[in-house]
């Protein structure tokens, strides 16, 4: 696993989430501005359908809330990963194929998982089949 490519992928993911959040806010604000302008300039003899306006507003509100929920979930997952990383330092780990064993001296956190750096200098991807004692 190339450390530079993993770090770049993590930065790209965080950047994409921030961009999506900003874009959604811009789109939501734009929608509200257009809605107000449409209401101001509507034909009084044929007013807009209020039900359709409410449905559009609810849809945009739901999209905005979903983006905020995803951002909060990403933060929660990152916190959980950091807690997991801290809990394995100083413990003995054995790779899934049982070819590498050692005491964890440090843990590298990447967007797709953890890599334990052992006292032997070797690295083990923390995942399915790994034994931690």
HELIX and SHEET records of a PDB file:
HELIX    1   1 UNK A    3  UNK A   40  1                                  38    
HELIX    2   2 UNK A   50  UNK A   88  1                                  39    
SHEET    1   A 5 UNK A 123  UNK A 126  0                                        
SHEET    2   A 5 UNK A 113  UNK A 118 -1                                        
SHEET    3   A 5 UNK A 101  UNK A 110 -1                                        
SHEET    4   A 5 UNK A  92  UNK A  94 -1                                        
SHEET    5   A 5 UNK A 131  UNK A 132 -1                                        
END                                                                             
